[in-house]
Amino acid sequence: MTTPAEGGEDEGRGRGGRRRFAVVLLALGVLVILSAVLRVASAGYGSRPLRELPERRSYDTVKRDVHRVLPWALVQGLAGLGLAWVGGRALTRER
């Protein structure tokens, strides 16, 4: 019976698990970035994007709502970028 250090069967299963973990990290990072973008977009659009002209939100209201959400969305986007970067590094390190 071979050990993983000798290049036995178990080494292949470990690489597959690391690759799967790296792909999950990469996908999770992309989803976190996408959710940050959607958070800022929804703050700008408001709850009902299709409105008649008299009931539309003013420029100052939109600006205030976007600026209120932007710092946390930036932190969220950077966290997603970090997850995607770690996942990408893990994928390239495996090869």
LINJO-V390670 format. One record per helix or strand of 2 or more residues. SS is the DSSP state (alpha for helix, beta for strand). FROM is the first residue (numbers start at 1). TO is the last residue. If there is no record, write none. Layout:
ss from to
SS FROM TO
SS FROM TO
This chain:
ss from to
alpha 4 6
alpha 9 45
alpha 53 55
alpha 59 94
